[in-house]
């Protein structure tokens, strides 16, 4: 591997962590690898030992705003969602502009850029550098006639008959809101502006090399994908391999069987409602759960004997020690729960999460509870199935063994080597 590749990522921890695992593998195989991500990730990725270049701007940072969260979640009110989306878009425009310029500086010297869902805009940085693009997504983005876009919240019914169109529409939705600022930036750096159709059509182009950090045990490769689009397997990296639990968590787990509840680093639209439903479901079922939450929300479950609130714990450590996982179905959390061989209850909120919930249901290792249907009664019923369905647990354990037998990083390196 004689070239240099910069893995360009942003978003949340779930977007960044798998790329560190891949980058370490590429480095050990002889590639010159740099990780470029928002500057705030510097301390998180430091244990990975990869050269790091931070850049400014991360639209995900705006999701802490209540209105922005409503733009990405199913509020049940179309007008409210539309207004929230407009406010988020307006606020994110200058962030997006700063991100393009700062990322260009962070990626200088690379002969190839590795891009994913959170960095579809990186194709313009690659154009400015004259660098090759290789796609490294954590969710399926290649157009297919066999399934609607993985980023489409509606998964069933008539939408499946228009599957190819859904890919085009989703790609347009990801790129067109930024068309004006993108083309203005392209002109500033000496590149031609692109027509709207071309902007949308550059996401995982059929002629590109696309290596997915997805297990083929979990997603079946569509027969109409181009030969250069591959499922390599999940990419894992543990930033704290020697992590030790706080005493309260260790004591809670020692007292008996428990679930893990984790909604990732993305904020919930209505955490109080979710936590009230969880507490009442625990009382109804007699179950116990470790709940990963921002510290500001720990008071909402304080004093409940069946709930142990923690600010965080490595998924690889925690999921091995519980009997099932309740989660939002982000790509990273889903991969860790599957590798641990645990059945799951998914409460999706946005983007690719409904897709992963659909996959877990299809594989018979989990179920989905839509956020709009989240009541204590329905949650209790779903959790009871997780506890009592032996066949569900057996399928999850068998799938976990198959996932653990894969080497997604090694397979990705083999596929990427000719391009580097």
Secondary structure as UniProt FT lines:
FT   STRAND          4..8
FT   HELIX           13..28
FT   TURN            29..30
FT   STRAND          32..38
FT   HELIX           39..41
FT   HELIX           42..45
FT   HELIX           46..48
FT   STRAND          51..55
FT   HELIX           59..64
FT   HELIX           66..72
FT   HELIX           78..106
FT   TURN            107..109
FT   STRAND          112..115
FT   HELIX           117..119
FT   TURN            120..121
FT   HELIX           122..129
FT   STRAND          132..135
FT   TURN            150..151
FT   HELIX           157..162
FT   HELIX           163..175
FT   HELIX           176..178
FT   HELIX           179..188
FT   TURN            189..190
FT   HELIX           196..200
FT   TURN            201..204
FT   TURN            206..207
FT   STRAND          209..212
FT   TURN            216..218
FT   TURN            223..224
FT   TURN            227..228
FT   STRAND          229..231
FT   TURN            239..242
FT   HELIX           247..254
FT   STRAND          259..262
FT   HELIX           271..285
FT   STRAND          289..292
FT   HELIX           295..300
FT   TURN            301..303
FT   TURN            305..306
FT   STRAND          307..310
FT   HELIX           315..319
FT   TURN            320..321
FT   STRAND          324..327
FT   HELIX           331..339
FT   TURN            340..341
FT   STRAND          343..346
FT   TURN            351..352
FT   HELIX           353..363
FT   STRAND          366..368
FT   HELIX           371..373
FT   HELIX           376..388
FT   HELIX           390..405
FT   HELIX           408..416
FT   HELIX           417..419
//
